[in-house]
Amino acid sequence: MYGLALYSAYELVFIRIKGNEVERPKMKWSIIRFAGIYLYKITTIQNKPIYTTLISLTNEDMENNLKKLEKRLSMQIGDNYTKRAYFYIMWSVLGLLICVAGIIFCNTHVYIKEMISFKLALDITRIKEIITNICSTGLVFFFCMLIYSIGLKKKKNEEISQVKKYVLYNFLYMVNRQHSILQEFPPIDAPKELFLQYIVSAYELKLECDKNIALFENLLTTCELDTIKQLQTSTYTLVCDIGINEAEISKYTPDSFYTYFVAKKAAAPQSEKINVFIDDVEKGIEKYSEQIKICFEEFNNYIK
């Protein structure tokens, strides 16, 4: 499945490559050398073509843009801040497994000469004794290294969590506030309540999402960034459904919004059962509420 996903991502990226027939194969090889078997790298190119495929007309352009993208990815603090701790943990676990396997192997009754085809005059007992001593020492070392690595990972996570709580304070506060007043059945038929409980918060959250994506992209993990982008999309859809400009929403009061809402409803196309404006707003509120819940769950550790 990983191989199919990798192949599919490469296909989608290659389709978007520009340039002439001479440059295109070179550009494909440049992308392959950059991404290799790493799915997150090729999906980054796929999801952000504006940095690579859309602005590259020659292989030289592609290589330069891939270098810039590599630098951009290296600045993803949320993904890379704990990378060293994960590296230590991986090698500690691998070292422990090797040492345990070595001790078990050297203390069994299976001789090395029975496992290899070379007929060598070896002191099997002495070799096993040496390997056992080495593996025993390694077992202690890698166990201590594993404990240190887990502690380092925890420390890194605590540090970056404090940073996120500080820079995302307004966003987290708004998400928590909106989540606390969500209703199973939003008051679509009560414009004043809808304005106070949903519309004002949606407009504020859209501006906050725009700011966070622009300023703190390097601080967020890929999952956190995607969650904020999905919330941004849902708020944008709701804003478009309402039809009030972002710069004008601050001038509205519950009473003026009620007047606007009623006039908008009356002017919208309507069938026997469905008013297009009300239906769009209801769907927008539903999608917005769903994304608020997802966002609340994703950032729940920072909100607490």
SESE-406761 format. One record per residue (C-alpha): residue in one letter; residue number from 1; x, y, z. Coordinates in Angstrom, 1 decimal, decimal comma, always signed. Layout:
BEGIN
+------+-------+--------+--------+--------+
| base | lolum |      u |      v |      w |
+------+-------+--------+--------+--------+
|    a |   NUM |      X |      Y |      Z |
...
+------+-------+--------+--------+--------+
This chain:
BEGIN
+------+-------+--------+--------+--------+
| base | lolum |      u |      v |      w |
+------+-------+--------+--------+--------+
|    m |     1 |   +0,0 |   +0,0 |   +0,0 |
|    y |     2 |   +2,9 |   +2,4 |   +0,8 |
|    g |     3 |   +4,4 |   +1,6 |   -2,7 |
|    l |     4 |   +1,1 |   +2,3 |   -4,4 |
|    a |     5 |   +0,7 |   +5,6 |   -2,6 |
|    l |     6 |   +4,2 |   +6,5 |   -3,5 |
|    y |     7 |   +3,7 |   +5,6 |   -7,2 |
|    s |     8 |   +0,4 |   +7,5 |   -7,3 |
|    a |     9 |   +2,0 |  +10,6 |   -5,8 |
|    y |    10 |   +4,8 |  +10,5 |   -8,3 |
|    e |    11 |   +2,3 |  +10,2 |  -11,1 |
|    l |    12 |   +0,3 |  +13,2 |  -10,0 |
|    v |    13 |   +3,5 |  +15,3 |   -9,6 |
|    f |    14 |   +4,9 |  +14,2 |  -13,0 |
|    i |    15 |   +1,6 |  +15,2 |  -14,8 |
|    r |    16 |   +2,1 |  +18,8 |  -13,6 |
|    i |    17 |   +5,7 |  +19,2 |  -14,8 |
|    k |    18 |   +6,2 |  +21,9 |  -17,4 |
|    g |    19 |   +9,0 |  +22,3 |  -19,9 |
|    n |    20 |   +9,9 |  +20,8 |  -23,2 |
|    e |    21 |  +10,5 |  +17,2 |  -24,1 |
|    v |    22 |  +14,2 |  +17,5 |  -23,4 |
|    e |    23 |  +13,8 |  +19,1 |  -19,9 |
|    r |    24 |  +10,9 |  +17,0 |  -18,6 |
|    p |    25 |  +12,8 |  +13,7 |  -18,2 |
|    k |    26 |  +15,6 |  +15,6 |  -16,4 |
|    m |    27 |  +13,1 |  +17,3 |  -14,1 |
|    k |    28 |  +11,5 |  +14,0 |  -13,3 |
|    w |    29 |  +14,9 |  +12,5 |  -12,2 |
|    s |    30 |  +15,6 |  +15,6 |  -10,1 |
|    i |    31 |  +12,3 |  +15,0 |   -8,3 |
|    i |    32 |  +13,1 |  +11,3 |   -7,8 |
|    r |    33 |  +16,6 |  +12,2 |   -6,4 |
|    f |    34 |  +15,0 |  +14,7 |   -4,1 |
|    a |    35 |  +12,1 |  +12,6 |   -2,8 |
|    g |    36 |  +13,3 |   +9,0 |   -3,2 |
|    i |    37 |  +11,1 |   +6,6 |   -1,3 |
|    y |    38 |   +9,9 |   +9,3 |   +1,2 |
|    l |    39 |   +6,2 |   +9,7 |   +0,8 |
|    y |    40 |   +6,0 |  +12,9 |   +2,8 |
|    k |    41 |   +8,5 |  +14,7 |   +0,4 |
|    i |    42 |   +6,7 |  +13,7 |   -2,8 |
|    t |    43 |   +3,3 |  +14,6 |   -1,2 |
|    t |    44 |   +4,7 |  +18,0 |   -0,2 |
|    i |    45 |   +5,6 |  +18,6 |   -3,9 |
|    q |    46 |   +2,1 |  +17,4 |   -4,9 |
|    n |    47 |   +0,3 |  +19,5 |   -2,3 |
|    k |    48 |   +2,4 |  +22,7 |   -2,8 |
|    p |    49 |   +3,1 |  +22,8 |   -6,6 |
|    i |    50 |   +3,5 |  +26,6 |   -6,4 |
|    y |    51 |   +7,0 |  +26,0 |   -4,9 |
|    t |    52 |   +8,2 |  +23,6 |   -7,6 |
|    t |    53 |   +6,3 |  +22,3 |  -10,6 |
|    l |    54 |   +4,3 |  +25,4 |  -11,4 |
|    i |    55 |   +7,3 |  +27,7 |  -11,5 |
|    s |    56 |   +9,9 |  +25,4 |  -13,0 |
|    l |    57 |  +10,4 |  +25,5 |  -16,8 |
|    t |    58 |  +13,8 |  +23,9 |  -16,9 |
|    n |    59 |  +15,7 |  +21,3 |  -14,9 |
|    e |    60 |  +17,9 |  +24,0 |  -13,5 |
|    d |    61 |  +14,8 |  +25,8 |  -12,2 |
|    m |    62 |  +13,5 |  +22,6 |  -10,7 |
|    e |    63 |  +16,8 |  +21,8 |   -8,9 |
|    n |    64 |  +16,9 |  +25,3 |   -7,4 |
|    n |    65 |  +13,3 |  +25,2 |   -6,3 |
|    l |    66 |  +13,8 |  +21,7 |   -4,8 |
|    k |    67 |  +16,7 |  +23,1 |   -2,8 |
|    k |    68 |  +14,5 |  +25,9 |   -1,5 |
|    l |    69 |  +11,8 |  +23,4 |   -0,6 |
|    e |    70 |  +14,3 |  +21,2 |   +1,2 |
|    k |    71 |  +15,3 |  +24,2 |   +3,3 |
|    r |    72 |  +11,7 |  +25,0 |   +3,9 |
|    l |    73 |  +11,0 |  +21,5 |   +5,1 |
|    s |    74 |  +14,0 |  +21,6 |   +7,4 |
|    m |    75 |  +12,4 |  +24,6 |   +9,1 |
|    q |    76 |   +9,3 |  +22,6 |  +10,0 |
|    i |    77 |  +10,0 |  +22,8 |  +13,7 |
|    g |    78 |   +6,9 |  +20,9 |  +14,7 |
|    d |    79 |   +8,0 |  +17,9 |  +12,6 |
|    n |    80 |  +11,8 |  +18,2 |  +13,2 |
|    y |    81 |  +12,1 |  +19,5 |  +16,7 |
|    t |    82 |  +12,0 |  +16,0 |  +18,2 |
|    k |    83 |  +13,7 |  +14,2 |  +15,3 |
|    r |    84 |  +17,0 |  +13,7 |  +17,2 |
|    a |    85 |  +15,2 |  +12,2 |  +20,2 |
|    y |    86 |  +13,4 |   +9,7 |  +17,8 |
|    f |    87 |  +16,8 |   +8,9 |  +16,2 |
|    y |    88 |  +18,3 |   +8,1 |  +19,6 |
|    i |    89 |  +15,3 |   +5,9 |  +20,5 |
|    m |    90 |  +15,4 |   +4,0 |  +17,2 |
|    w |    91 |  +19,1 |   +3,2 |  +17,5 |
|    s |    92 |  +18,8 |   +2,3 |  +21,2 |
|    v |    93 |  +16,0 |   -0,2 |  +20,5 |
|    l |    94 |  +18,0 |   -1,6 |  +17,6 |
|    g |    95 |  +21,1 |   -1,9 |  +19,8 |
|    l |    96 |  +19,1 |   -3,7 |  +22,5 |
|    l |    97 |  +17,7 |   -6,2 |  +20,0 |
|    i |    98 |  +21,1 |   -6,9 |  +18,6 |
|    c |    99 |  +22,6 |   -7,4 |  +22,0 |
|    v |   100 |  +19,8 |   -9,6 |  +23,3 |
|    a |   101 |  +20,0 |  -11,7 |  +20,1 |
|    g |   102 |  +23,8 |  -12,0 |  +20,5 |
|    i |   103 |  +23,5 |  -13,2 |  +24,1 |
|    i |   104 |  +20,8 |  -15,7 |  +23,2 |
|    f |   105 |  +22,8 |  -17,0 |  +20,2 |
|    c |   106 |  +26,0 |  -17,4 |  +22,1 |
|    n |   107 |  +24,4 |  -19,3 |  +24,9 |
|    t |   108 |  +22,7 |  -21,9 |  +22,8 |
|    h |   109 |  +24,1 |  -25,2 |  +21,7 |
|    v |   110 |  +24,1 |  -24,3 |  +18,0 |
|    y |   111 |  +27,7 |  -24,0 |  +16,8 |
|    i |   112 |  +28,8 |  -21,3 |  +14,4 |
|    k |   113 |  +30,5 |  -23,9 |  +12,2 |
|    e |   114 |  +27,2 |  -25,6 |  +11,7 |
|    m |   115 |  +25,7 |  -22,4 |  +10,3 |
|    i |   116 |  +28,5 |  -21,5 |   +7,8 |
|    s |   117 |  +30,0 |  -23,5 |   +5,0 |
|    f |   118 |  +33,6 |  -22,6 |   +5,7 |
|    k |   119 |  +35,6 |  -25,2 |   +7,6 |
|    l |   120 |  +37,7 |  -23,1 |   +9,9 |
|    a |   121 |  +39,5 |  -24,1 |  +13,0 |
|    l |   122 |  +37,8 |  -21,8 |  +15,5 |
|    d |   123 |  +37,6 |  -21,7 |  +19,3 |
|    i |   124 |  +33,9 |  -21,6 |  +19,3 |
|    t |   125 |  +33,6 |  -21,5 |  +23,1 |
|    r |   126 |  +36,0 |  -18,5 |  +23,4 |
|    i |   127 |  +34,3 |  -16,6 |  +20,6 |
|    k |   128 |  +30,9 |  -17,1 |  +22,3 |
|    e |   129 |  +32,4 |  -15,9 |  +25,6 |
|    i |   130 |  +33,8 |  -12,7 |  +23,9 |
|    i |   131 |  +30,6 |  -11,9 |  +22,1 |
|    t |   132 |  +28,6 |  -12,5 |  +25,3 |
|    n |   133 |  +30,7 |  -10,0 |  +27,2 |
|    i |   134 |  +30,4 |   -7,4 |  +24,4 |
|    c |   135 |  +26,7 |   -7,9 |  +24,1 |
|    s |   136 |  +26,2 |   -7,7 |  +27,9 |
|    t |   137 |  +28,1 |   -4,4 |  +28,0 |
|    g |   138 |  +26,1 |   -3,2 |  +25,0 |
|    l |   139 |  +22,8 |   -4,2 |  +26,6 |
|    v |   140 |  +23,5 |   -2,0 |  +29,6 |
|    f |   141 |  +24,7 |   +0,9 |  +27,4 |
|    f |   142 |  +21,7 |   +0,8 |  +25,0 |
|    f |   143 |  +19,3 |   +0,5 |  +27,9 |
|    c |   144 |  +20,7 |   +3,6 |  +29,5 |
|    m |   145 |  +20,6 |   +5,3 |  +26,1 |
|    l |   146 |  +17,0 |   +4,4 |  +25,6 |
|    i |   147 |  +16,0 |   +5,9 |  +29,0 |
|    y |   148 |  +17,9 |   +9,1 |  +28,1 |
|    s |   149 |  +16,3 |   +9,3 |  +24,7 |
|    i |   150 |  +12,8 |   +8,9 |  +26,1 |
|    g |   151 |  +13,5 |  +11,7 |  +28,6 |
|    l |   152 |  +15,0 |  +13,9 |  +25,8 |
|    k |   153 |  +11,9 |  +13,3 |  +23,7 |
|    k |   154 |   +9,6 |  +14,2 |  +26,6 |
|    k |   155 |  +11,6 |  +17,4 |  +27,3 |
|    k |   156 |  +11,5 |  +18,4 |  +23,6 |
|    n |   157 |   +7,8 |  +17,9 |  +23,5 |
|    e |   158 |   +7,3 |  +20,0 |  +26,7 |
|    e |   159 |   +9,4 |  +22,8 |  +25,3 |
|    i |   160 |   +7,6 |  +23,0 |  +22,0 |
|    s |   161 |   +4,2 |  +22,6 |  +23,7 |
|    q |   162 |   +4,9 |  +25,7 |  +25,8 |
|    v |   163 |   +5,9 |  +27,7 |  +22,6 |
|    k |   164 |   +2,7 |  +26,6 |  +20,8 |
|    k |   165 |   +0,5 |  +27,6 |  +23,8 |
|    y |   166 |   +2,0 |  +31,0 |  +23,7 |
|    v |   167 |   +1,9 |  +31,8 |  +20,0 |
|    l |   168 |   -1,4 |  +30,1 |  +19,4 |
|    y |   169 |   -3,1 |  +31,5 |  +22,5 |
|    n |   170 |   -5,8 |  +33,6 |  +20,7 |
|    f |   171 |   -6,6 |  +30,7 |  +18,3 |
|    l |   172 |   -6,9 |  +28,1 |  +21,0 |
|    y |   173 |   -9,0 |  +30,4 |  +23,1 |
|    m |   174 |  -11,4 |  +31,0 |  +20,2 |
|    v |   175 |  -11,7 |  +27,3 |  +19,3 |
|    n |   176 |  -12,3 |  +26,5 |  +23,0 |
|    r |   177 |  -15,0 |  +29,2 |  +23,3 |
|    q |   178 |  -16,7 |  +28,2 |  +20,1 |
|    h |   179 |  -16,6 |  +24,5 |  +21,0 |
|    s |   180 |  -18,2 |  +25,2 |  +24,3 |
|    i |   181 |  -21,3 |  +26,8 |  +22,8 |
|    l |   182 |  -21,9 |  +24,5 |  +19,8 |
|    q |   183 |  -25,4 |  +23,3 |  +19,6 |
|    e |   184 |  -26,8 |  +20,1 |  +18,1 |
|    f |   185 |  -29,3 |  +22,2 |  +16,2 |
|    p |   186 |  -27,8 |  +25,6 |  +15,3 |
|    p |   187 |  -30,4 |  +28,5 |  +15,6 |
|    i |   188 |  -30,8 |  +29,0 |  +11,8 |
|    d |   189 |  -34,3 |  +30,5 |  +12,3 |
|    a |   190 |  -33,0 |  +32,9 |  +15,0 |
|    p |   191 |  -30,5 |  +35,2 |  +13,2 |
|    k |   192 |  -29,6 |  +37,2 |  +16,4 |
|    e |   193 |  -28,6 |  +34,1 |  +18,3 |
|    l |   194 |  -26,9 |  +32,7 |  +15,2 |
|    f |   195 |  -24,9 |  +35,9 |  +14,9 |
|    l |   196 |  -23,7 |  +35,9 |  +18,5 |
|    q |   197 |  -23,0 |  +32,1 |  +18,7 |
|    y |   198 |  -21,6 |  +31,3 |  +15,3 |
|    i |   199 |  -21,1 |  +34,1 |  +12,8 |
|    v |   200 |  -18,9 |  +36,4 |  +14,9 |
|    s |   201 |  -16,7 |  +33,6 |  +16,0 |
|    a |   202 |  -16,4 |  +32,2 |  +12,5 |
|    y |   203 |  -15,2 |  +35,5 |  +11,1 |
|    e |   204 |  -12,7 |  +35,9 |  +13,9 |
|    l |   205 |  -11,4 |  +32,4 |  +13,5 |
|    k |   206 |  -10,9 |  +32,9 |   +9,8 |
|    l |   207 |   -8,6 |  +35,8 |  +10,4 |
|    e |   208 |   -6,8 |  +33,8 |  +13,1 |
|    c |   209 |   -6,4 |  +30,8 |  +10,8 |
|    d |   210 |   -5,0 |  +33,1 |   +8,0 |
|    k |   211 |   -2,4 |  +34,5 |  +10,5 |
|    n |   212 |   -1,4 |  +31,2 |  +11,9 |
|    i |   213 |   -0,8 |  +29,6 |   +8,5 |
|    a |   214 |   +1,2 |  +32,6 |   +7,3 |
|    l |   215 |   +3,3 |  +33,1 |  +10,4 |
|    f |   216 |   +3,5 |  +29,8 |  +12,3 |
|    e |   217 |   +3,6 |  +27,2 |   +9,6 |
|    n |   218 |   +7,1 |  +26,1 |  +10,6 |
|    l |   219 |   +6,0 |  +25,6 |  +14,2 |
|    l |   220 |   +3,1 |  +23,2 |  +13,5 |
|    t |   221 |   +3,2 |  +19,6 |  +12,7 |
|    t |   222 |   +1,8 |  +18,5 |   +9,4 |
|    c |   223 |   -1,3 |  +17,1 |  +11,0 |
|    e |   224 |   -1,9 |  +20,3 |  +13,0 |
|    l |   225 |   -1,3 |  +22,5 |   +9,9 |
|    d |   226 |   -3,8 |  +20,4 |   +7,9 |
|    t |   227 |   -6,4 |  +20,7 |  +10,7 |
|    i |   228 |   -6,1 |  +24,5 |  +10,7 |
|    k |   229 |   -6,3 |  +24,6 |   +6,9 |
|    q |   230 |   -9,5 |  +22,6 |   +7,0 |
|    l |   231 |  -10,9 |  +24,9 |   +9,6 |
|    q |   232 |   -9,8 |  +27,9 |   +7,4 |
|    t |   233 |  -11,7 |  +26,4 |   +4,4 |
|    s |   234 |  -14,9 |  +25,8 |   +6,4 |
|    t |   235 |  -14,8 |  +29,4 |   +7,8 |
|    y |   236 |  -14,2 |  +30,8 |   +4,3 |
|    t |   237 |  -17,1 |  +28,8 |   +2,9 |
|    l |   238 |  -19,4 |  +30,1 |   +5,7 |
|    v |   239 |  -18,2 |  +33,7 |   +5,2 |
|    c |   240 |  -19,0 |  +33,4 |   +1,5 |
|    d |   241 |  -22,5 |  +31,9 |   +2,3 |
|    i |   242 |  -23,3 |  +34,8 |   +4,6 |
|    g |   243 |  -22,1 |  +37,3 |   +2,1 |
|    i |   244 |  -20,7 |  +40,0 |   +4,5 |
|    n |   245 |  -17,2 |  +41,3 |   +3,8 |
|    e |   246 |  -14,7 |  +40,6 |   +6,5 |
|    a |   247 |  -13,9 |  +44,2 |   +6,9 |
|    e |   248 |  -17,6 |  +45,1 |   +7,4 |
|    i |   249 |  -18,6 |  +42,4 |   +9,9 |
|    s |   250 |  -17,4 |  +44,5 |  +12,9 |
|    k |   251 |  -20,0 |  +47,1 |  +12,0 |
|    y |   252 |  -22,9 |  +44,7 |  +12,4 |
|    t |   253 |  -24,9 |  +44,3 |  +15,6 |
|    p |   254 |  -27,4 |  +41,5 |  +16,3 |
|    d |   255 |  -30,2 |  +43,8 |  +15,2 |
|    s |   256 |  -28,5 |  +45,0 |  +11,9 |
|    f |   257 |  -27,5 |  +41,4 |  +11,2 |
|    y |   258 |  -31,1 |  +40,3 |  +11,7 |
|    t |   259 |  -32,3 |  +42,9 |   +9,1 |
|    y |   260 |  -29,6 |  +41,8 |   +6,7 |
|    f |   261 |  -30,3 |  +38,1 |   +7,2 |
|    v |   262 |  -34,1 |  +38,5 |   +6,6 |
|    a |   263 |  -33,5 |  +40,6 |   +3,5 |
|    k |   264 |  -30,9 |  +38,1 |   +2,1 |
|    k |   265 |  -33,4 |  +35,2 |   +2,8 |
|    a |   266 |  -36,2 |  +37,0 |   +1,0 |
|    a |   267 |  -34,0 |  +37,8 |   -2,1 |
|    a |   268 |  -32,7 |  +34,2 |   -2,4 |
|    p |   269 |  -34,2 |  +31,7 |   -4,8 |
|    q |   270 |  -36,7 |  +29,4 |   -3,1 |
|    s |   271 |  -38,5 |  +26,2 |   -4,0 |
|    e |   272 |  -41,5 |  +24,8 |   -2,2 |
|    k |   273 |  -39,4 |  +23,5 |   +0,7 |
|    i |   274 |  -35,9 |  +24,9 |   +0,3 |
|    n |   275 |  -34,5 |  +28,5 |   +0,5 |
|    v |   276 |  -31,1 |  +28,5 |   -1,2 |
|    f |   277 |  -29,6 |  +31,0 |   +1,2 |
|    i |   278 |  -30,8 |  +29,2 |   +4,3 |
|    d |   279 |  -29,8 |  +25,9 |   +2,9 |
|    d |   280 |  -26,2 |  +27,1 |   +2,1 |
|    v |   281 |  -25,9 |  +28,7 |   +5,6 |
|    e |   282 |  -27,1 |  +25,6 |   +7,3 |
|    k |   283 |  -24,6 |  +23,4 |   +5,4 |
|    g |   284 |  -21,9 |  +25,9 |   +6,1 |
|    i |   285 |  -22,6 |  +26,0 |   +9,8 |
|    e |   286 |  -22,7 |  +22,2 |   +9,9 |
|    k |   287 |  -19,3 |  +21,9 |   +8,2 |
|    y |   288 |  -17,9 |  +24,6 |  +10,4 |
|    s |   289 |  -19,1 |  +22,9 |  +13,6 |
|    e |   290 |  -17,6 |  +19,6 |  +12,5 |
|    q |   291 |  -14,2 |  +21,3 |  +11,9 |
|    i |   292 |  -14,4 |  +23,0 |  +15,3 |
|    k |   293 |  -14,8 |  +19,6 |  +16,9 |
|    i |   294 |  -11,9 |  +18,1 |  +15,0 |
|    c |   295 |   -9,7 |  +21,1 |  +15,8 |
|    f |   296 |  -10,6 |  +21,0 |  +19,5 |
|    e |   297 |   -9,6 |  +17,3 |  +19,6 |
|    e |   298 |   -6,4 |  +17,9 |  +17,8 |
|    f |   299 |   -5,3 |  +20,8 |  +20,0 |
|    n |   300 |   -6,9 |  +19,5 |  +23,2 |
|    n |   301 |   -3,6 |  +19,0 |  +24,9 |
|    y |   302 |   -2,7 |  +22,7 |  +24,5 |
|    i |   303 |   -6,1 |  +24,0 |  +25,4 |
|    k |   304 |   -6,1 |  +22,2 |  +28,8 |
+------+-------+--------+--------+--------+
